[in-house]
Amino acid sequence: MTTAVQPPAIVVSDMDGTLATVETWRGILDWIRVNHSSPAARRFVAIRLPRVFLARAGVIDREAFRGRWMEDLAALLAGVSAEGIAAMAEWVVEHHLWPARRQAAIDAVRAAASEARAVDPGARLVLATAAYQPIGEAFARRIGADGALGTPLEIRHGTATGAVLAPTQSGEQKAAAVRAAAGGAEVVAAFGDTAADIPLLAMARRAVAVAPDAVLRREALRQGWQILDV
């Protein structure tokens, strides 16, 4: 009789707002303005300001707005080579995300991974982010994570098409991606910072709300989740 092998456990963390205090899109836009400028890039934010205010006021769904924003931003990367996309990802981490990192949160995530590996040497540390996959992977390397689940950019014949291959990894989509990657393994710890991360945190044995927004803070208090104010 063959005994089923249990897949390795997972520790998972969101990135923007959780491990860094800034939003990835700003770094991407800075890179585009210098390296791949266009009239559309120069007016990208200005023409979207009315929707920004509506999203902040709750008039339109914030997560749907964020997803559309990331899809629109991807269009500005059309024509950039795969090598250029990789360079962009490293630049965004080096010059935008890493200087704004939440070191205490990174330390907590690393500690959770170490604790998981003490029990299960194969346990994985994974980032789950709405950011583009190459940026998630670049940040994952910085903190010693095993990989990232991000929003994939479409690359054809070695060049970005300006499209994404799947919906932005946020909210329920992010939780579904983690569930698929876990393959039935236990999510031993999860870290997030906004209400959009509630489905992700709810999957974990130990949920940690990092500098949470008001909605997540209320849910964390209700559920008895850990709150890390950093």
Secondary structure, DSSP 8 states (H G I E B T S, - for coil): ---------EEEE--BTTTBSS-HHHHHHHHHHHHS--HHHHTTTGGGHHHHHHHHTTSS-HHHHHHHHHHHHHHTTTT-BHHHHHHHHHHHIIIIIGGGB-HHHHHHHHHHHHHHHHH-TT-EEEEEEEEEHHHHHHHHHHHT-SEEEEE-EEEETTEEEEEESS--S-THHHHHHHHHHHTT--EEEEEE-SGGGHHHHTTSSEEEEES--HHHHHHHHHHT-EEE--
